Amino acid sequence: MSYCAVATCRSYRRTGKFCTKSFFRFPKDPATCATWVHRCSRQDPINVLQARICSDHFLDSDYDPSYLVKASLMPGVSPCLKTDAVPTQNLRSAGSSGPAQQSTRASRSDRRQMKSLAQDIINTEGASSSLSDRSRSISLDASNQMEWSPAATDLPAGEVQYLSPLEEVQKLSQQNRRLKLRMEKQKRQWRQERQMLLRKLRVAERKAHKLQKLLRLGVVTEKQVSTVQSGHRVQWTAEDISRALGLRCRSRKAYEYVQQVMHLPLPSAATLSRWIRGFRVTPGVIEAALAVLRAAVQGMGALERLCVVSFDEMALSSRYCYDASADQILQGSKLQLLMVRGLCAAWKQPLFYEIDSPMTNQKLNSVISVLESLGLRVTAVVSDMGGANEGMWRSSGICADRTWIINPVDDTRRVWVFADAPHLIKLMRVHTVADDGGLLIPDGRGGRALLGRGTFLELLELDRAELRVAHKLTNLHVQGTGQVSQRVRLATQLFSHTVGTAIKELLPRRQPQAEAVLTANAWFDVLNSRSQFDATIERSAYGRTAEIKAVQDRALDKMTSLISDTRKTSAKHPNGHRSMLPFQQGMLRTTVSLRGLYEELHRTVPELQFVLTSHLNQDCLENCFSQIRSLGGANTTPNAVEVRSRLKVLLMAPAPQVAASSGRAVLQLEPSDLMSTSRAPQQLPCVSNEALEGLLIQFEEPDQELAAREDNEAEGAYQAVAAPPSSSHEEVTPLQSESATAGDERLEREALAFVAGFVAAKCRHLDAGLGQTTDQAPPSSVPSSWVRALSRGRLTVPSPNWMTIVEEFEVIFRLMMGDTVDGQSGIVQRLLAALQCGERRHFLSSEAVRQFSRAASSSRRTITGSQAGLREERITCAYDFVLALV
């Protein structure tokens, strides 16, 4: 029972912490319990097991004395009554009788009727009239049963207050209004909470979408997400270990930064070490790499299954070392590594390695057989011109007329043999600029001409102005020896379209040499294509269209004719060697193999429409060697045990460059759309490929930037100790000096016109009158011979007005800069103000002047040597303009 058992007492025992009354059970003694029941004065039966009487009906003397002591010491202790205590307070007298005592149930029934009546009155219209009528009738009925005066009861006045039906209805109406207001307030709160929850839901959905995107892109894994959400340790998968190894191979500090600062969960160093120890790499075919490749082949198409095999050697430290994992002592000086890559897809895989063991026909045939058994189709083999490799090819019957071997699995198919094109062009440069001679090339008139160091030194001596037409060519390209001569970039820049055109335009007596340089450049472009279409037709994919293939075949024919009639000259053989050098044989072999490979695949694989010839060199192997060397930090020459450990890490982890995008442990699938033959070629929105062609811009990687800095240092040393022959052995007459000065000014104006034309092309959308393309520009006073010589129809010739402004800008720039640079602030604003004075502002776009001023002031710099009296050298504005704005 929730209420007190005493009649007319409304004490409620479930009011929570706000209740200050105590409720006592009925005693177990039958006599005392009967007294309690009598004192309650109730007409209905009482369940003494559940009924309670509140503390309002007892005196203080009824409580147990021990309770009073406990209450004084421990507030909040439960009260306890004496065993003979009975309720005596606030009770009705025993002999009293009246309507309230006789009709307790009736009064409660009336109150329930009043509540239902009030609810009906509130919910119906005309509540006022209905209320008055029904309340009057109820009042009369109730008055016949009870008298509402306080004297009618045995309780003191004021203890029990009775309400009339009308007052009861009014009270209930007020309660209903309060409940309605409370309900409306609660509804508003619910609506606000609902909107807040919906906003949180939308934010959570966006976060979940971003998280799914990160999971799909491979930025994070499910295990990492689970660790962040739960905070518990997880069991890392092979994919997580592989990705972590890729990041750890890149940099230990980067790994710790991601783990400790970015708080991205990663496997511990002990976990990585344990996984590496459990991964075994044995000489020969690498079984783990073969297993991954076998799984990847299942999802490849016909074009993706075409593959190329390449092998090369890397120098090792030959000291003896102990391998703890194999419990043996190893020693080796060379690593033989074989890699397979896709011909029409961007995947590559190290597959075979040995130490101090050359490649043989039996090993090569075994690897080809394994790849063919997986479902791949081996189409070509690439190697360098090493003596062991050439001996193997000679034993296989490779010669000028036969540049293929029989496929060991299918004797109806051929495997074409290629020499590494970058290696060939590097060897050609070494023999060209050798101290003891050069190359004797046909001059086109039945005689011979010498292509040697003197031709390029003569060009350097002639092109020595501040703005140079052949700004890439330095003494390092001509006189670099040793490790410097192993850089392919120096060879490609020496045999470039810009250098060949410069020799052709500036050295009229060197026309055969210019044609040889241009021919070598076109041949290398054909053998190094990386996209379907390019502004330079030779650099497009081989066989992309019939017109492109015709141009490329002409370039190959010219190179074949040139190399066949070229002989190496030296002091011992001034008229040239009787036989061709190995690099010449490699060039002829590669040219024949390219044509044969394309014809065979075009006939047997109808889906093939072109060949990206950059997949037919050893760049993938050189990249792998660079990664193996970089894993040791400063130790770039590992021993036999170290190279095995580094190769193991590379096989377990993706390449550092694709560690965040590749989900496979060994197979490296790089994003590429080479398989799409219907997509149109992509062009830059602002600068065309033709406009950039003459500048030979190369966006270099960090390791290439380091090599460029080394080149600059070596170039400075060459300039400090080497001088052109003419300056040290010949006396320059005043007439020759005046002629040389006039020639320098002409070349500098030609270079300045090239820069002005490039800026005009950039600002064509701002001012179309700054210049026109070479196929539309009429003859004018502007020096445009160099621009027209480099152009293939798309370079821009500046207008006379714009050329005048550029020349004035050059004068103002030199006066403002002085011998070095002007370190004062506001250089761009001062140049712009100097150029926009007078009437020039009426026909010249201020934005064009601003771009030219900003580019020149931020890009043109002076390099002054502080040691050995290095001469001052300013880098051309055109080259730095592209680096600053493109």
Sequence and secondary structure as in RCSB ss.txt:
>XXXX:A:sequence
MSYCAVATCRSYRRTGKFCTKSFFRFPKDPATCATWVHRCSRQDPINVLQARICSDHFLDSDYDPSYLVKASLMP
GVSPCLKTDAVPTQNLRSAGSSGPAQQSTRASRSDRRQMKSLAQDIINTEGASSSLSDRSRSISLDASNQMEWSP
AATDLPAGEVQYLSPLEEVQKLSQQNRRLKLRMEKQKRQWRQERQMLLRKLRVAERKAHKLQKLLRLGVVTEKQV
STVQSGHRVQWTAEDISRALGLRCRSRKAYEYVQQVMHLPLPSAATLSRWIRGFRVTPGVIEAALAVLRAAVQGM
GALERLCVVSFDEMALSSRYCYDASADQILQGSKLQLLMVRGLCAAWKQPLFYEIDSPMTNQKLNSVISVLESLG
LRVTAVVSDMGGANEGMWRSSGICADRTWIINPVDDTRRVWVFADAPHLIKLMRVHTVADDGGLLIPDGRGGRAL
LGRGTFLELLELDRAELRVAHKLTNLHVQGTGQVSQRVRLATQLFSHTVGTAIKELLPRRQPQAEAVLTANAWFD
VLNSRSQFDATIERSAYGRTAEIKAVQDRALDKMTSLISDTRKTSAKHPNGHRSMLPFQQGMLRTTVSLRGLYEE
LHRTVPELQFVLTSHLNQDCLENCFSQIRSLGGANTTPNAVEVRSRLKVLLMAPAPQVAASSGRAVLQLEPSDLM
STSRAPQQLPCVSNEALEGLLIQFEEPDQELAAREDNEAEGAYQAVAAPPSSSHEEVTPLQSESATAGDERLERE
ALAFVAGFVAAKCRHLDAGLGQTTDQAPPSSVPSSWVRALSRGRLTVPSPNWMTIVEEFEVIFRLMMGDTVDGQS
GIVQRLLAALQCGERRHFLSSEAVRQFSRAASSSRRTITGSQAGLREERITCAYDFVLALV
>XXXX:A:secstr
  B SSTT   BS  GGG    EEE  SSHHHHHHHHHHHT SS   TTT EEEGGG  GGGB HHHHHHHHHST
T    B TT    SS   TT   HHHHTHHHHHHHHHHHHHHHHHHHHSS HHHHHHHHHHHHHHHHHHH   SG
GGSSS TTTS    HHHHHHHHHHHHHHHHHHHHHHHHHHHHHHHHHHHHHHHHHHHHHHHHHHHHHTSS HHHH
HHHHH       HHHHHHHHHHHHH HHHHHIIIIIS      HHHHHHHHHH    SEE HHHHHHHHHHHTT 
 TTTTEEEEEEEEEE   S EEETTTTEEE  SEEEEEEEEESSSSEEEEEEEEES    HHHHHHHHHHHHHHT
 EEEEEEE   HHHHHHHHHTT  SS  EEE SS TTSEEEEEE HHHHHHHHHHHHS TT EEEEE SSSSEEE
EEHHHHHHHHHHS SSS TTTT  HHHHH  GGGGG HHHHHHHTSHHHHHHHHHH GGGHHHHHHHHHHHHHHH
HTT  BS  SSGGGB BTSSHHHHHHHHHHHHHHHHHHHT EEE SS TT  SS  HHHHHHHHHHHHHHHHHHH
HHHH TT   B GGGGSSHHHHHHHHHHHHTTTT  S  HHHHHHHHHHHHHS  GGGTTT   SS EE    TT
 SSS     SSS HHHHHTTT     HHHHHHHHHHHHHHHHHHHH   HHHHHS   HHHHHHHHHHHHHHHHH
HHHHHHHHHHHHTTTT GGGEEETTT    SS  HHHHHH SS SEEE HHHHHHHHHHHHHHHHHHTTS   SS
 HHHHHHHHHT GGGGGTS HHHHHHHHHHHHHH  EE  SSTT   EE  HHHHHHHHH 
